[in-house]
């Protein structure tokens, strides 16, 4: 059972969220009523995700998140606040937050956001481990950056290898354009997008010998590595 640290100073809302997430999401939720209490709880236990109200006594959510990031660089953090100001949203992400939800919100929406973040974290862990893939009749070794086909080898550049691994981890599923750009180029602007298109063309060329392997564009979403 995955553990969530919830910091919410409104006792009624806090209990409501805790009960809902434990019942519907089947999580183990620790409820703290201020930032200092939440920080103490984080030091005592290991959690899979944090949800912090921004406006809290003793230590606000942003200050709490900053402290958490010193101890754990990767744990997903969702900030919740009654404020809807753009500068608050910007600050949330600048402090290492992974998502931002504005009160009042539907608990169902919060659960969807939690599940999406945890799924992404799980995929990132797979990304750290997986380094060898079968792609139809091809064999891809990410570590050596080599694609092999019937005794022939094609050496890939670092960017080509990173992009092909992402496609392999999402085999027969959509790899969104934004995810690929952010994870590989750390930016999703127009120019990096055009650069990625060039690398995709090269990967298609490398994989063209097997008719059961294809990299296709998914209109408005991204790309899909199809292996039949």
PyMOL CGO cylinders between C-alpha atoms (Angstrom):
from pymol import cmd
from pymol.cgo import CYLINDER

trace = [
    CYLINDER, 0.00, 0.00, 0.00, 1.44, 3.36, -1.04, 0.3, 1, 1, 1, 1, 1, 1,
    CYLINDER, 1.44, 3.36, -1.04, 1.82, 6.03, 1.62, 0.3, 1, 1, 1, 1, 1, 1,
    CYLINDER, 1.82, 6.03, 1.62, 0.73, 9.65, 1.26, 0.3, 1, 1, 1, 1, 1, 1,
    CYLINDER, 0.73, 9.65, 1.26, 1.66, 12.57, 3.51, 0.3, 1, 1, 1, 1, 1, 1,
    CYLINDER, 1.66, 12.57, 3.51, -1.23, 15.05, 3.57, 0.3, 1, 1, 1, 1, 1, 1,
    CYLINDER, -1.23, 15.05, 3.57, -0.75, 18.48, 5.20, 0.3, 1, 1, 1, 1, 1, 1,
    CYLINDER, -0.75, 18.48, 5.20, -4.05, 20.36, 5.56, 0.3, 1, 1, 1, 1, 1, 1,
    CYLINDER, -4.05, 20.36, 5.56, -4.94, 22.79, 8.36, 0.3, 1, 1, 1, 1, 1, 1,
    CYLINDER, -4.94, 22.79, 8.36, -8.71, 22.59, 7.76, 0.3, 1, 1, 1, 1, 1, 1,
    CYLINDER, -8.71, 22.59, 7.76, -9.64, 19.59, 9.97, 0.3, 1, 1, 1, 1, 1, 1,
    CYLINDER, -9.64, 19.59, 9.97, -12.89, 18.85, 8.13, 0.3, 1, 1, 1, 1, 1, 1,
    CYLINDER, -12.89, 18.85, 8.13, -11.31, 18.91, 4.67, 0.3, 1, 1, 1, 1, 1, 1,
    CYLINDER, -11.31, 18.91, 4.67, -8.28, 17.01, 5.92, 0.3, 1, 1, 1, 1, 1, 1,
    CYLINDER, -8.28, 17.01, 5.92, -10.37, 14.16, 7.33, 0.3, 1, 1, 1, 1, 1, 1,
    CYLINDER, -10.37, 14.16, 7.33, -12.55, 14.10, 4.20, 0.3, 1, 1, 1, 1, 1, 1,
    CYLINDER, -12.55, 14.10, 4.20, -9.52, 13.77, 1.91, 0.3, 1, 1, 1, 1, 1, 1,
    CYLINDER, -9.52, 13.77, 1.91, -7.88, 11.18, 4.14, 0.3, 1, 1, 1, 1, 1, 1,
    CYLINDER, -7.88, 11.18, 4.14, -11.02, 9.01, 4.29, 0.3, 1, 1, 1, 1, 1, 1,
    CYLINDER, -11.02, 9.01, 4.29, -11.67, 9.30, 0.55, 0.3, 1, 1, 1, 1, 1, 1,
    CYLINDER, -11.67, 9.30, 0.55, -8.11, 8.46, -0.50, 0.3, 1, 1, 1, 1, 1, 1,
    CYLINDER, -8.11, 8.46, -0.50, -7.90, 5.52, 1.87, 0.3, 1, 1, 1, 1, 1, 1,
    CYLINDER, -7.90, 5.52, 1.87, -11.26, 4.17, 0.70, 0.3, 1, 1, 1, 1, 1, 1,
    CYLINDER, -11.26, 4.17, 0.70, -11.20, 4.90, -3.03, 0.3, 1, 1, 1, 1, 1, 1,
    CYLINDER, -11.20, 4.90, -3.03, -7.49, 5.07, -3.71, 0.3, 1, 1, 1, 1, 1, 1,
    CYLINDER, -7.49, 5.07, -3.71, -6.53, 2.41, -1.16, 0.3, 1, 1, 1, 1, 1, 1,
    CYLINDER, -6.53, 2.41, -1.16, -3.68, 4.53, 0.15, 0.3, 1, 1, 1, 1, 1, 1,
    CYLINDER, -3.68, 4.53, 0.15, -2.25, 4.80, 3.65, 0.3, 1, 1, 1, 1, 1, 1,
    CYLINDER, -2.25, 4.80, 3.65, -2.64, 8.53, 4.45, 0.3, 1, 1, 1, 1, 1, 1,
    CYLINDER, -2.64, 8.53, 4.45, -0.91, 10.41, 7.26, 0.3, 1, 1, 1, 1, 1, 1,
    CYLINDER, -0.91, 10.41, 7.26, -2.75, 13.66, 8.04, 0.3, 1, 1, 1, 1, 1, 1,
    CYLINDER, -2.75, 13.66, 8.04, -0.81, 16.61, 9.49, 0.3, 1, 1, 1, 1, 1, 1,
    CYLINDER, -0.81, 16.61, 9.49, -2.50, 19.85, 10.49, 0.3, 1, 1, 1, 1, 1, 1,
    CYLINDER, -2.50, 19.85, 10.49, 0.41, 22.26, 9.97, 0.3, 1, 1, 1, 1, 1, 1,
    CYLINDER, 0.41, 22.26, 9.97, 3.72, 22.43, 8.16, 0.3, 1, 1, 1, 1, 1, 1,
    CYLINDER, 3.72, 22.43, 8.16, 5.92, 21.66, 11.16, 0.3, 1, 1, 1, 1, 1, 1,
    CYLINDER, 5.92, 21.66, 11.16, 3.90, 18.56, 12.02, 0.3, 1, 1, 1, 1, 1, 1,
    CYLINDER, 3.90, 18.56, 12.02, 4.16, 17.38, 8.40, 0.3, 1, 1, 1, 1, 1, 1,
    CYLINDER, 4.16, 17.38, 8.40, 7.93, 17.95, 8.33, 0.3, 1, 1, 1, 1, 1, 1,
    CYLINDER, 7.93, 17.95, 8.33, 8.33, 15.90, 11.51, 0.3, 1, 1, 1, 1, 1, 1,
    CYLINDER, 8.33, 15.90, 11.51, 6.23, 13.10, 10.02, 0.3, 1, 1, 1, 1, 1, 1,
    CYLINDER, 6.23, 13.10, 10.02, 8.32, 13.08, 6.83, 0.3, 1, 1, 1, 1, 1, 1,
    CYLINDER, 8.32, 13.08, 6.83, 11.49, 12.67, 8.89, 0.3, 1, 1, 1, 1, 1, 1,
    CYLINDER, 11.49, 12.67, 8.89, 10.01, 9.66, 10.66, 0.3, 1, 1, 1, 1, 1, 1,
    CYLINDER, 10.01, 9.66, 10.66, 8.46, 7.73, 7.77, 0.3, 1, 1, 1, 1, 1, 1,
    CYLINDER, 8.46, 7.73, 7.77, 9.02, 7.00, 4.08, 0.3, 1, 1, 1, 1, 1, 1,
    CYLINDER, 9.02, 7.00, 4.08, 6.27, 8.27, 1.78, 0.3, 1, 1, 1, 1, 1, 1,
    CYLINDER, 6.27, 8.27, 1.78, 5.41, 7.79, -1.89, 0.3, 1, 1, 1, 1, 1, 1,
    CYLINDER, 5.41, 7.79, -1.89, 3.70, 11.16, -2.46, 0.3, 1, 1, 1, 1, 1, 1,
    CYLINDER, 3.70, 11.16, -2.46, 2.97, 14.44, -0.64, 0.3, 1, 1, 1, 1, 1, 1,
    CYLINDER, 2.97, 14.44, -0.64, -0.04, 16.79, -0.78, 0.3, 1, 1, 1, 1, 1, 1,
    CYLINDER, -0.04, 16.79, -0.78, 0.57, 20.18, 0.86, 0.3, 1, 1, 1, 1, 1, 1,
    CYLINDER, 0.57, 20.18, 0.86, -1.91, 22.97, 1.45, 0.3, 1, 1, 1, 1, 1, 1,
    CYLINDER, -1.91, 22.97, 1.45, -0.07, 26.22, 0.77, 0.3, 1, 1, 1, 1, 1, 1,
    CYLINDER, -0.07, 26.22, 0.77, -1.70, 28.40, 3.43, 0.3, 1, 1, 1, 1, 1, 1,
    CYLINDER, -1.70, 28.40, 3.43, -0.90, 26.67, 6.74, 0.3, 1, 1, 1, 1, 1, 1,
    CYLINDER, -0.90, 26.67, 6.74, 0.13, 27.88, 10.21, 0.3, 1, 1, 1, 1, 1, 1,
    CYLINDER, 0.13, 27.88, 10.21, 3.68, 27.52, 11.61, 0.3, 1, 1, 1, 1, 1, 1,
    CYLINDER, 3.68, 27.52, 11.61, 5.15, 26.56, 8.22, 0.3, 1, 1, 1, 1, 1, 1,
    CYLINDER, 5.15, 26.56, 8.22, 3.40, 27.22, 4.90, 0.3, 1, 1, 1, 1, 1, 1,
    CYLINDER, 3.40, 27.22, 4.90, 3.23, 24.63, 2.15, 0.3, 1, 1, 1, 1, 1, 1,
    CYLINDER, 3.23, 24.63, 2.15, 5.89, 26.22, -0.04, 0.3, 1, 1, 1, 1, 1, 1,
    CYLINDER, 5.89, 26.22, -0.04, 8.39, 26.41, 2.85, 0.3, 1, 1, 1, 1, 1, 1,
    CYLINDER, 8.39, 26.41, 2.85, 7.54, 22.82, 3.74, 0.3, 1, 1, 1, 1, 1, 1,
    CYLINDER, 7.54, 22.82, 3.74, 8.08, 21.68, 0.16, 0.3, 1, 1, 1, 1, 1, 1,
    CYLINDER, 8.08, 21.68, 0.16, 11.44, 23.45, 0.08, 0.3, 1, 1, 1, 1, 1, 1,
    CYLINDER, 11.44, 23.45, 0.08, 12.53, 21.55, 3.19, 0.3, 1, 1, 1, 1, 1, 1,
    CYLINDER, 12.53, 21.55, 3.19, 11.29, 18.25, 1.77, 0.3, 1, 1, 1, 1, 1, 1,
    CYLINDER, 11.29, 18.25, 1.77, 13.24, 18.79, -1.45, 0.3, 1, 1, 1, 1, 1, 1,
    CYLINDER, 13.24, 18.79, -1.45, 16.46, 19.06, 0.57, 0.3, 1, 1, 1, 1, 1, 1,
    CYLINDER, 16.46, 19.06, 0.57, 15.84, 15.53, 1.85, 0.3, 1, 1, 1, 1, 1, 1,
    CYLINDER, 15.84, 15.53, 1.85, 14.23, 13.93, -1.20, 0.3, 1, 1, 1, 1, 1, 1,
    CYLINDER, 14.23, 13.93, -1.20, 14.70, 15.22, -4.75, 0.3, 1, 1, 1, 1, 1, 1,
    CYLINDER, 14.70, 15.22, -4.75, 12.22, 12.91, -6.44, 0.3, 1, 1, 1, 1, 1, 1,
    CYLINDER, 12.22, 12.91, -6.44, 9.12, 12.36, -4.27, 0.3, 1, 1, 1, 1, 1, 1,
    CYLINDER, 9.12, 12.36, -4.27, 6.02, 13.76, -6.05, 0.3, 1, 1, 1, 1, 1, 1,
    CYLINDER, 6.02, 13.76, -6.05, 4.55, 16.88, -4.39, 0.3, 1, 1, 1, 1, 1, 1,
    CYLINDER, 4.55, 16.88, -4.39, 1.09, 18.30, -5.12, 0.3, 1, 1, 1, 1, 1, 1,
    CYLINDER, 1.09, 18.30, -5.12, 0.34, 21.81, -3.83, 0.3, 1, 1, 1, 1, 1, 1,
    CYLINDER, 0.34, 21.81, -3.83, -3.26, 22.75, -2.96, 0.3, 1, 1, 1, 1, 1, 1,
    CYLINDER, -3.26, 22.75, -2.96, -4.39, 26.31, -2.28, 0.3, 1, 1, 1, 1, 1, 1,
    CYLINDER, -4.39, 26.31, -2.28, -7.39, 28.60, -2.44, 0.3, 1, 1, 1, 1, 1, 1,
    CYLINDER, -7.39, 28.60, -2.44, -5.25, 31.04, -4.41, 0.3, 1, 1, 1, 1, 1, 1,
    CYLINDER, -5.25, 31.04, -4.41, -5.45, 31.02, -8.18, 0.3, 1, 1, 1, 1, 1, 1,
    CYLINDER, -5.45, 31.02, -8.18, -2.72, 33.54, -8.88, 0.3, 1, 1, 1, 1, 1, 1,
    CYLINDER, -2.72, 33.54, -8.88, -0.31, 32.67, -11.68, 0.3, 1, 1, 1, 1, 1, 1,
    CYLINDER, -0.31, 32.67, -11.68, 2.69, 33.65, -9.53, 0.3, 1, 1, 1, 1, 1, 1,
    CYLINDER, 2.69, 33.65, -9.53, 1.67, 31.05, -6.94, 0.3, 1, 1, 1, 1, 1, 1,
    CYLINDER, 1.67, 31.05, -6.94, 1.52, 28.38, -9.61, 0.3, 1, 1, 1, 1, 1, 1,
    CYLINDER, 1.52, 28.38, -9.61, 4.91, 29.45, -10.92, 0.3, 1, 1, 1, 1, 1, 1,
    CYLINDER, 4.91, 29.45, -10.92, 6.39, 29.35, -7.43, 0.3, 1, 1, 1, 1, 1, 1,
    CYLINDER, 6.39, 29.35, -7.43, 4.98, 25.87, -6.86, 0.3, 1, 1, 1, 1, 1, 1,
    CYLINDER, 4.98, 25.87, -6.86, 6.87, 24.48, -9.85, 0.3, 1, 1, 1, 1, 1, 1,
    CYLINDER, 6.87, 24.48, -9.85, 10.01, 26.52, -9.18, 0.3, 1, 1, 1, 1, 1, 1,
    CYLINDER, 10.01, 26.52, -9.18, 10.19, 24.90, -5.72, 0.3, 1, 1, 1, 1, 1, 1,
    CYLINDER, 10.19, 24.90, -5.72, 10.14, 21.43, -7.27, 0.3, 1, 1, 1, 1, 1, 1,
    CYLINDER, 10.14, 21.43, -7.27, 6.40, 20.78, -7.11, 0.3, 1, 1, 1, 1, 1, 1,
    CYLINDER, 6.40, 20.78, -7.11, 5.02, 18.22, -9.55, 0.3, 1, 1, 1, 1, 1, 1,
    CYLINDER, 5.02, 18.22, -9.55, 1.41, 19.40, -9.68, 0.3, 1, 1, 1, 1, 1, 1,
    CYLINDER, 1.41, 19.40, -9.68, -0.87, 22.19, -8.47, 0.3, 1, 1, 1, 1, 1, 1,
    CYLINDER, -0.87, 22.19, -8.47, -4.59, 22.09, -7.69, 0.3, 1, 1, 1, 1, 1, 1,
    CYLINDER, -4.59, 22.09, -7.69, -6.77, 25.08, -6.79, 0.3, 1, 1, 1, 1, 1, 1,
    CYLINDER, -6.77, 25.08, -6.79, -9.46, 24.95, -4.12, 0.3, 1, 1, 1, 1, 1, 1,
    CYLINDER, -9.46, 24.95, -4.12, -12.26, 24.19, -4.24, 0.3, 1, 1, 1, 1, 1, 1,
    CYLINDER, -12.26, 24.19, -4.24, -11.54, 20.98, -6.14, 0.3, 1, 1, 1, 1, 1, 1,
    CYLINDER, -11.54, 20.98, -6.14, -13.28, 17.66, -6.61, 0.3, 1, 1, 1, 1, 1, 1,
    CYLINDER, -13.28, 17.66, -6.61, -11.72, 14.83, -4.65, 0.3, 1, 1, 1, 1, 1, 1,
    CYLINDER, -11.72, 14.83, -4.65, -12.09, 12.67, -7.75, 0.3, 1, 1, 1, 1, 1, 1,
    CYLINDER, -12.09, 12.67, -7.75, -9.82, 15.08, -9.65, 0.3, 1, 1, 1, 1, 1, 1,
    CYLINDER, -9.82, 15.08, -9.65, -7.23, 14.92, -6.89, 0.3, 1, 1, 1, 1, 1, 1,
    CYLINDER, -7.23, 14.92, -6.89, -7.25, 11.12, -7.04, 0.3, 1, 1, 1, 1, 1, 1,
    CYLINDER, -7.25, 11.12, -7.04, -6.71, 11.21, -10.81, 0.3, 1, 1, 1, 1, 1, 1,
    CYLINDER, -6.71, 11.21, -10.81, -3.75, 13.54, -10.38, 0.3, 1, 1, 1, 1, 1, 1,
    CYLINDER, -3.75, 13.54, -10.38, -2.26, 11.32, -7.68, 0.3, 1, 1, 1, 1, 1, 1,
    CYLINDER, -2.26, 11.32, -7.68, -2.56, 8.20, -9.82, 0.3, 1, 1, 1, 1, 1, 1,
    CYLINDER, -2.56, 8.20, -9.82, -1.04, 9.98, -12.83, 0.3, 1, 1, 1, 1, 1, 1,
    CYLINDER, -1.04, 9.98, -12.83, 1.95, 11.15, -10.80, 0.3, 1, 1, 1, 1, 1, 1,
    CYLINDER, 1.95, 11.15, -10.80, 2.56, 7.74, -9.25, 0.3, 1, 1, 1, 1, 1, 1,
    CYLINDER, 2.56, 7.74, -9.25, 2.33, 6.11, -12.69, 0.3, 1, 1, 1, 1, 1, 1,
    CYLINDER, 2.33, 6.11, -12.69, 4.91, 8.56, -14.01, 0.3, 1, 1, 1, 1, 1, 1,
    CYLINDER, 4.91, 8.56, -14.01, 7.26, 7.87, -11.09, 0.3, 1, 1, 1, 1, 1, 1,
    CYLINDER, 7.26, 7.87, -11.09, 6.92, 4.13, -11.72, 0.3, 1, 1, 1, 1, 1, 1,
    CYLINDER, 6.92, 4.13, -11.72, 7.77, 4.65, -15.39, 0.3, 1, 1, 1, 1, 1, 1,
    CYLINDER, 7.77, 4.65, -15.39, 10.79, 6.77, -14.43, 0.3, 1, 1, 1, 1, 1, 1,
    CYLINDER, 10.79, 6.77, -14.43, 12.05, 3.95, -12.22, 0.3, 1, 1, 1, 1, 1, 1,
    CYLINDER, 12.05, 3.95, -12.22, 11.69, 1.53, -15.13, 0.3, 1, 1, 1, 1, 1, 1,
    CYLINDER, 11.69, 1.53, -15.13, 13.65, 4.01, -17.23, 0.3, 1, 1, 1, 1, 1, 1,
    CYLINDER, 13.65, 4.01, -17.23, 16.53, 3.91, -14.73, 0.3, 1, 1, 1, 1, 1, 1,
    CYLINDER, 16.53, 3.91, -14.73, 16.68, 0.09, -14.86, 0.3, 1, 1, 1, 1, 1, 1,
    CYLINDER, 16.68, 0.09, -14.86, 15.80, -1.03, -18.39, 0.3, 1, 1, 1, 1, 1, 1,
    CYLINDER, 15.80, -1.03, -18.39, 18.69, -1.07, -20.83, 0.3, 1, 1, 1, 1, 1, 1,
    CYLINDER, 18.69, -1.07, -20.83, 18.12, -4.01, -23.24, 0.3, 1, 1, 1, 1, 1, 1,
    CYLINDER, 18.12, -4.01, -23.24, 15.14, -4.39, -25.56, 0.3, 1, 1, 1, 1, 1, 1,
    CYLINDER, 15.14, -4.39, -25.56, 13.88, -6.69, -28.31, 0.3, 1, 1, 1, 1, 1, 1,
    CYLINDER, 13.88, -6.69, -28.31, 12.18, -4.76, -31.12, 0.3, 1, 1, 1, 1, 1, 1,
    CYLINDER, 12.18, -4.76, -31.12, 10.83, -7.31, -33.55, 0.3, 1, 1, 1, 1, 1, 1,
    CYLINDER, 10.83, -7.31, -33.55, 13.96, -8.82, -35.11, 0.3, 1, 1, 1, 1, 1, 1,
    CYLINDER, 13.96, -8.82, -35.11, 16.14, -6.03, -33.74, 0.3, 1, 1, 1, 1, 1, 1,
    CYLINDER, 16.14, -6.03, -33.74, 18.01, -6.04, -30.44, 0.3, 1, 1, 1, 1, 1, 1,
    CYLINDER, 18.01, -6.04, -30.44, 18.71, -2.68, -28.79, 0.3, 1, 1, 1, 1, 1, 1,
    CYLINDER, 18.71, -2.68, -28.79, 21.39, -2.33, -26.11, 0.3, 1, 1, 1, 1, 1, 1,
    CYLINDER, 21.39, -2.33, -26.11, 20.93, 1.11, -24.56, 0.3, 1, 1, 1, 1, 1, 1,
    CYLINDER, 20.93, 1.11, -24.56, 24.14, 0.98, -22.52, 0.3, 1, 1, 1, 1, 1, 1,
    CYLINDER, 24.14, 0.98, -22.52, 26.35, 0.40, -25.56, 0.3, 1, 1, 1, 1, 1, 1,
    CYLINDER, 26.35, 0.40, -25.56, 24.00, 2.49, -27.77, 0.3, 1, 1, 1, 1, 1, 1,
    CYLINDER, 24.00, 2.49, -27.77, 23.86, -0.21, -30.43, 0.3, 1, 1, 1, 1, 1, 1,
    CYLINDER, 23.86, -0.21, -30.43, 20.97, -1.63, -32.48, 0.3, 1, 1, 1, 1, 1, 1,
    CYLINDER, 20.97, -1.63, -32.48, 21.66, -5.12, -33.89, 0.3, 1, 1, 1, 1, 1, 1,
    CYLINDER, 21.66, -5.12, -33.89, 19.89, -6.82, -36.79, 0.3, 1, 1, 1, 1, 1, 1,
    CYLINDER, 19.89, -6.82, -36.79, 20.95, -10.20, -38.25, 0.3, 1, 1, 1, 1, 1, 1,
    CYLINDER, 20.95, -10.20, -38.25, 24.60, -9.72, -37.35, 0.3, 1, 1, 1, 1, 1, 1,
    CYLINDER, 24.60, -9.72, -37.35, 24.73, -6.08, -38.44, 0.3, 1, 1, 1, 1, 1, 1,
    CYLINDER, 24.73, -6.08, -38.44, 25.18, -3.31, -35.89, 0.3, 1, 1, 1, 1, 1, 1,
    CYLINDER, 25.18, -3.31, -35.89, 24.17, 0.34, -35.96, 0.3, 1, 1, 1, 1, 1, 1,
    CYLINDER, 24.17, 0.34, -35.96, 25.82, 2.68, -33.47, 0.3, 1, 1, 1, 1, 1, 1,
    CYLINDER, 25.82, 2.68, -33.47, 23.44, 5.36, -32.13, 0.3, 1, 1, 1, 1, 1, 1,
    CYLINDER, 23.44, 5.36, -32.13, 24.15, 8.83, -30.84, 0.3, 1, 1, 1, 1, 1, 1,
    CYLINDER, 24.15, 8.83, -30.84, 23.27, 9.54, -27.21, 0.3, 1, 1, 1, 1, 1, 1,
    CYLINDER, 23.27, 9.54, -27.21, 20.08, 11.41, -28.13, 0.3, 1, 1, 1, 1, 1, 1,
    CYLINDER, 20.08, 11.41, -28.13, 19.04, 8.67, -30.57, 0.3, 1, 1, 1, 1, 1, 1,
    CYLINDER, 19.04, 8.67, -30.57, 19.56, 6.03, -27.89, 0.3, 1, 1, 1, 1, 1, 1,
    CYLINDER, 19.56, 6.03, -27.89, 17.61, 7.99, -25.26, 0.3, 1, 1, 1, 1, 1, 1,
    CYLINDER, 17.61, 7.99, -25.26, 14.72, 8.55, -27.66, 0.3, 1, 1, 1, 1, 1, 1,
    CYLINDER, 14.72, 8.55, -27.66, 14.62, 4.91, -28.75, 0.3, 1, 1, 1, 1, 1, 1,
    CYLINDER, 14.62, 4.91, -28.75, 14.60, 3.74, -25.12, 0.3, 1, 1, 1, 1, 1, 1,
    CYLINDER, 14.60, 3.74, -25.12, 11.64, 5.98, -24.34, 0.3, 1, 1, 1, 1, 1, 1,
    CYLINDER, 11.64, 5.98, -24.34, 9.81, 4.57, -27.34, 0.3, 1, 1, 1, 1, 1, 1,
    CYLINDER, 9.81, 4.57, -27.34, 10.64, 1.02, -26.20, 0.3, 1, 1, 1, 1, 1, 1,
    CYLINDER, 10.64, 1.02, -26.20, 9.36, 1.70, -22.68, 0.3, 1, 1, 1, 1, 1, 1,
    CYLINDER, 9.36, 1.70, -22.68, 6.10, 2.86, -24.26, 0.3, 1, 1, 1, 1, 1, 1,
    CYLINDER, 6.10, 2.86, -24.26, 6.03, 0.13, -26.95, 0.3, 1, 1, 1, 1, 1, 1,
    CYLINDER, 6.03, 0.13, -26.95, 2.62, -0.04, -28.67, 0.3, 1, 1, 1, 1, 1, 1,
    CYLINDER, 2.62, -0.04, -28.67, 1.53, 2.90, -26.53, 0.3, 1, 1, 1, 1, 1, 1,
    CYLINDER, 1.53, 2.90, -26.53, 1.74, 6.67, -27.07, 0.3, 1, 1, 1, 1, 1, 1,
    CYLINDER, 1.74, 6.67, -27.07, 4.90, 8.52, -26.08, 0.3, 1, 1, 1, 1, 1, 1,
    CYLINDER, 4.90, 8.52, -26.08, 3.79, 12.13, -25.84, 0.3, 1, 1, 1, 1, 1, 1,
    CYLINDER, 3.79, 12.13, -25.84, 5.87, 14.72, -27.61, 0.3, 1, 1, 1, 1, 1, 1,
    CYLINDER, 5.87, 14.72, -27.61, 6.11, 16.81, -24.42, 0.3, 1, 1, 1, 1, 1, 1,
    CYLINDER, 6.11, 16.81, -24.42, 7.40, 13.91, -22.32, 0.3, 1, 1, 1, 1, 1, 1,
    CYLINDER, 7.40, 13.91, -22.32, 10.14, 13.07, -24.81, 0.3, 1, 1, 1, 1, 1, 1,
    CYLINDER, 10.14, 13.07, -24.81, 11.27, 16.67, -25.16, 0.3, 1, 1, 1, 1, 1, 1,
    CYLINDER, 11.27, 16.67, -25.16, 11.36, 17.38, -21.43, 0.3, 1, 1, 1, 1, 1, 1,
    CYLINDER, 11.36, 17.38, -21.43, 13.10, 14.13, -20.46, 0.3, 1, 1, 1, 1, 1, 1,
    CYLINDER, 13.10, 14.13, -20.46, 15.73, 14.21, -23.20, 0.3, 1, 1, 1, 1, 1, 1,
    CYLINDER, 15.73, 14.21, -23.20, 16.17, 17.89, -24.10, 0.3, 1, 1, 1, 1, 1, 1,
    CYLINDER, 16.17, 17.89, -24.10, 14.80, 19.38, -20.83, 0.3, 1, 1, 1, 1, 1, 1,
    CYLINDER, 14.80, 19.38, -20.83, 12.77, 21.80, -22.93, 0.3, 1, 1, 1, 1, 1, 1,
    CYLINDER, 12.77, 21.80, -22.93, 9.72, 21.60, -25.18, 0.3, 1, 1, 1, 1, 1, 1,
    CYLINDER, 9.72, 21.60, -25.18, 10.12, 24.65, -27.39, 0.3, 1, 1, 1, 1, 1, 1,
    CYLINDER, 10.12, 24.65, -27.39, 9.76, 24.74, -31.18, 0.3, 1, 1, 1, 1, 1, 1,
    CYLINDER, 9.76, 24.74, -31.18, 13.46, 24.38, -31.98, 0.3, 1, 1, 1, 1, 1, 1,
    CYLINDER, 13.46, 24.38, -31.98, 14.05, 21.31, -29.77, 0.3, 1, 1, 1, 1, 1, 1,
    CYLINDER, 14.05, 21.31, -29.77, 10.90, 19.83, -31.30, 0.3, 1, 1, 1, 1, 1, 1,
    CYLINDER, 10.90, 19.83, -31.30, 12.34, 20.21, -34.78, 0.3, 1, 1, 1, 1, 1, 1,
    CYLINDER, 12.34, 20.21, -34.78, 15.58, 18.65, -33.58, 0.3, 1, 1, 1, 1, 1, 1,
    CYLINDER, 15.58, 18.65, -33.58, 13.69, 15.65, -32.22, 0.3, 1, 1, 1, 1, 1, 1,
    CYLINDER, 13.69, 15.65, -32.22, 11.95, 15.19, -35.59, 0.3, 1, 1, 1, 1, 1, 1,
    CYLINDER, 11.95, 15.19, -35.59, 15.37, 14.72, -37.18, 0.3, 1, 1, 1, 1, 1, 1,
    CYLINDER, 15.37, 14.72, -37.18, 16.30, 12.00, -34.66, 0.3, 1, 1, 1, 1, 1, 1,
    CYLINDER, 16.30, 12.00, -34.66, 12.97, 10.24, -35.24, 0.3, 1, 1, 1, 1, 1, 1,
    CYLINDER, 12.97, 10.24, -35.24, 13.67, 10.15, -38.98, 0.3, 1, 1, 1, 1, 1, 1,
    CYLINDER, 13.67, 10.15, -38.98, 17.03, 8.53, -38.30, 0.3, 1, 1, 1, 1, 1, 1,
    CYLINDER, 17.03, 8.53, -38.30, 15.48, 5.91, -35.99, 0.3, 1, 1, 1, 1, 1, 1,
    CYLINDER, 15.48, 5.91, -35.99, 12.90, 5.04, -38.66, 0.3, 1, 1, 1, 1, 1, 1,
    CYLINDER, 12.90, 5.04, -38.66, 15.75, 4.52, -41.11, 0.3, 1, 1, 1, 1, 1, 1,
    CYLINDER, 15.75, 4.52, -41.11, 17.61, 2.24, -38.68, 0.3, 1, 1, 1, 1, 1, 1,
    CYLINDER, 17.61, 2.24, -38.68, 14.50, 0.09, -38.10, 0.3, 1, 1, 1, 1, 1, 1,
    CYLINDER, 14.50, 0.09, -38.10, 13.20, -0.08, -41.67, 0.3, 1, 1, 1, 1, 1, 1,
    CYLINDER, 13.20, -0.08, -41.67, 14.41, -3.64, -42.45, 0.3, 1, 1, 1, 1, 1, 1,
    CYLINDER, 14.41, -3.64, -42.45, 11.75, -5.30, -40.28, 0.3, 1, 1, 1, 1, 1, 1,
    CYLINDER, 11.75, -5.30, -40.28, 8.25, -4.71, -41.75, 0.3, 1, 1, 1, 1, 1, 1,
    CYLINDER, 8.25, -4.71, -41.75, 6.71, -5.54, -38.35, 0.3, 1, 1, 1, 1, 1, 1,
    CYLINDER, 6.71, -5.54, -38.35, 8.39, -2.53, -36.72, 0.3, 1, 1, 1, 1, 1, 1,
    CYLINDER, 8.39, -2.53, -36.72, 7.21, 1.03, -37.28, 0.3, 1, 1, 1, 1, 1, 1,
    CYLINDER, 7.21, 1.03, -37.28, 7.40, 4.40, -35.55, 0.3, 1, 1, 1, 1, 1, 1,
    CYLINDER, 7.40, 4.40, -35.55, 4.17, 6.28, -36.28, 0.3, 1, 1, 1, 1, 1, 1,
    CYLINDER, 4.17, 6.28, -36.28, 2.98, 9.78, -35.54, 0.3, 1, 1, 1, 1, 1, 1,
    CYLINDER, 2.98, 9.78, -35.54, -0.13, 10.05, -33.36, 0.3, 1, 1, 1, 1, 1, 1,
    CYLINDER, -0.13, 10.05, -33.36, -1.77, 13.29, -34.43, 0.3, 1, 1, 1, 1, 1, 1,
    CYLINDER, -1.77, 13.29, -34.43, -1.87, 15.91, -31.69, 0.3, 1, 1, 1, 1, 1, 1,
    CYLINDER, -1.87, 15.91, -31.69, -0.28, 13.59, -29.12, 0.3, 1, 1, 1, 1, 1, 1,
    CYLINDER, -0.28, 13.59, -29.12, 3.12, 12.18, -29.98, 0.3, 1, 1, 1, 1, 1, 1,
    CYLINDER, 3.12, 12.18, -29.98, 4.57, 8.92, -31.30, 0.3, 1, 1, 1, 1, 1, 1,
    CYLINDER, 4.57, 8.92, -31.30, 4.12, 5.21, -31.03, 0.3, 1, 1, 1, 1, 1, 1,
    CYLINDER, 4.12, 5.21, -31.03, 6.58, 2.36, -31.58, 0.3, 1, 1, 1, 1, 1, 1,
    CYLINDER, 6.58, 2.36, -31.58, 4.46, -0.37, -33.14, 0.3, 1, 1, 1, 1, 1, 1,
    CYLINDER, 4.46, -0.37, -33.14, 5.77, -3.92, -32.99, 0.3, 1, 1, 1, 1, 1, 1,
    CYLINDER, 5.77, -3.92, -32.99, 3.49, -6.64, -34.39, 0.3, 1, 1, 1, 1, 1, 1,
]
cmd.load_cgo(trace, "trace")
